[in-house]
Amino acid sequence: MSTFHVYENYRGDQSKAKIHFASCQWCNFGEGIHPEAGDENGRWHGPFNTFEAADDAAYETGRPVKKCKKCKPS
């Protein structure tokens, strides 16, 4: 069973909430590729057991919602 995470990016021109499979190399089970970076640029939400739950959480951030182009979650 796959799980999902949402990365909420705070940065002005890149502000978005992106949905990933937990196993995606960019997500790394909610650790991302720079786990030492902290919450300065954004934060991870999850895990979520369904895509629908991740999608709902992404929309709740109030940011534009996108799906990772690398792992293509659905």
Buried (B, 14 or more C-beta within 10 A) or exposed (E): EEBBBBBBBBEEEEBBBBBBBBEBEBBBBBEBEEEEEEEEBBBBBBBBEEBEBBBEBBEEBEBEBEBBEEBEBE
